[in-house]
């Protein structure tokens, strides 16, 4: 799992038991922004992959799948 996602989860769990410091709240919000941006990129690429599949453009689809794998960190 992504280090940013791990940190977000860690801060979210800590928040259940205590009030986060101002720095931790800022860090959690930055993690959330990063994760949201990553998910939007993945959604866009998945839609483009579907378009490539529907137009039988296999080269384009492979390029898109490579981009998806890079974002997922594989």
ABEGO torsion letter per residue (X at the ends): XBAAAAAAAAAAAAAAABBBBAAAAAAAAAAAAAAAAAAAAAAAAAAAAAAAAAAGBAAAAAAAAAAAAAAAGX
